[in-house]
Amino acid sequence: MDLNPLANLGEVQPENLGARPVVVLNLLKFKSPESISTYLTYVKGVLEQCSDSGAELIYAGKL
């Protein structure tokens, strides 16, 4: 079994996503406040890079 998440992407990703929205849900558990801060810095960078494509953060916080 290949542990690379991209190895089988062609088998699970539709050939054409079209103009439909894509929703990603990340349920994360952090070991320390520093790891939360590091992750939020990462999220900020991703949102800046993806803003031209219409990416937006809908919710972030505790459930």
N, C-alpha and C positions, 0 to 999 in steps of 0.2 A: 504494500500500500504506500503510495506516494504522499508524504506529508506536506508537500508544497501546495498551498491553497489555489495556485493558478494552474496546476498541472492538468486538472480536469475541467477547467472553466468552460471549454467548448461544449461539454456534455450537459452542463446545467444552465448556462446562460442562453436565453432566447436569441435567435439569429438577428432579430430586428426588434429593438425596444420601442421604436417609433418615438412619438412625442409624449408618450405617457409618463407620468411622474414615477420616480423610483423612491421608495422609502427604505431607510436603513435604521435599524434599531440596535443600539449597543447597550447591553446591560453589563456594567463594569463594577468591579469591587476593587478598591484601592487599599494598599497596605499602610499608607502614610499620607499625611497632608501634603508632603512634598511631591508625592507621585500624582496627586490630584492637580497640583499646580503645573507640573510638567505636562500632563495630559491636556490641560486647558490651553497651554501655550501651543501645543501641537494642533488642537482644534482650531484655534484662531488662525494659524497659518494655513490650514486646509481650507477654511472658509474664505480666506483672502484669495487663494489660488483658484477656487471653484466658483466665486461669485459671478463671473461672466456667464456661467452655464445655468444660473438660476438657483444654485444650491443655497439652502437656508437651514438654519438651526431652528427647529420647532420647539423643543423643550430640552432643558438640561437642569437636573436637580435630583433630589431624593424622591423615591417612590414610596 
